[in-house]
Amino acid sequence: MIRQHENHVEKQHLSYTINSSDDNSNIIVKVKGNITRQTAMQQNVEAHALGKRPQIKRYCEMV
């Protein structure tokens, strides 16, 4: 099952999605906009929460 999380941070002109790959072995984070330390940490926390499943082996960030 593919899970997806999507978030839009309006005041910082940032949007990102966090998905698992088709085979559920990777977490893919796609980011559009300006990234701050705070939003990067938020994305990492959300990605790692999704990636706690045993079959997840890699994380990929696309900025």
Secondary structure, 3 states (H helix, E strand, C coil): CCCEEEEEEHHHCEEEEEEECCCCCEEEEEEEECCCHHHHHHHHHHHHHHCCCCCCCEEEEEC
